[in-house]
């Protein structure tokens, strides 16, 4: 069972240009990751929730969303969809596991405002639509719509690097 399932096993750029560049296949698998939403990319340490900002589940980044469509940051597979549809876990074709968590305290919405466009076990391509989030509704009911992307199986010494709209994983060594 993946870390994500174990942990949760309970009842500002031109986005289209980024999608084309990321989907071009240049570089090794998992060399670069696509932001799941159009919006401003910020370090995970800026998320106003210690579970994310203190990297308890792993390093990552966050997006302050400017669109409602959540897309896959990787070529890979949907490994878990949370019953409340506020979060989705993926495994990239290169073996990276990542969690996309939409907003803060969104589990309390019990699925309201989220329309899932994929199913658990489905294979997805980088840039493919995963879910639609009604941020106008969500923003009225939770403290923040900031969307966190956490890599849950980084190796020792690996860290997430943000360079403009590009996200990659580098080794500190």
C-alpha positions, 0 to 999 in steps of 0.5 A, spaced: 500 500 500 502 506 498 504 512 503 498 516 501 493 510 502 496 508 508 496 516 511 489 517 509 486 510 509 480 513 513 472 513 512 501 565 474 504 562 468 501 561 461 498 554 463 497 552 455 504 553 454 506 549 460 502 543 458 505 543 451 512 544 453 511 539 459 508 534 454 513 534 449 517 529 452 523 532 453 528 529 458 527 523 462 521 521 466 519 525 472 524 530 470 519 536 470 512 536 473 506 540 470 502 545 475 495 542 476 492 548 475 493 555 472 495 560 478 501 562 482 506 557 484 509 558 491 513 554 495 509 548 500 512 552 506 507 558 504 501 553 505 497 556 511 497 549 514 503 545 518 501 538 515 503 541 508 508 547 510 512 543 515 513 538 509 510 532 514 508 528 508 513 530 504 516 536 499 512 539 494 509 546 492 502 549 492 498 553 487 494 559 488 488 557 483 486 562 477 482 556 474 477 551 476 480 545 472 485 540 475 490 537 470 495 531 471 502 534 473 505 527 470 504 521 465 501 516 470 496 512 474 490 515 479 492 511 485 487 513 490 481 518 489 478 520 496 471 519 498 470 527 499 473 528 492 478 534 495 484 530 493 487 525 488 493 521 489 497 519 482 503 515 481 507 517 475 510 512 470 517 514 473 514 511 480 513 518 483 507 518 488 504 525 489 498 528 492 494 533 489 490 536 495 485 542 493 484 547 498 484 547 506 479 544 510 475 542 504 474 535 507 468 538 510 465 540 504 463 532 503 465 532 496 460 538 494 464 543 489 468 537 486 467 533 479 471 528 478 473 526 471 477 520 472 477 514 476 481 510 480 486 506 477 485 510 470 492 511 466 493 519 465 497 523 461 501 530 463 496 535 462 489 531 462 483 533 466 482 530 473 477 534 476 473 540 476 473 544 482 468 550 483 472 555 487 467 560 487 463 555 491 469 552 495 472 559 497 466 561 500 466 555 505 473 554 507 479 558 509 483 558 503 483 555 496 491 554 495 492 547 492 498 543 495 502 538 491 506 533 495 511 528 493 510 523 498 516 518 496 522 522 495 529 519 496 533 522 501 537 528 499 531 530 494 528 536 494 522 540 490 525 546 486 521 551 483 523 555 477 518 560 475 513 555 472 517 549 472 517 544 477 523 539 478 526 534 483 533 535 484 538 531 489 542 535 494 548 531 494 
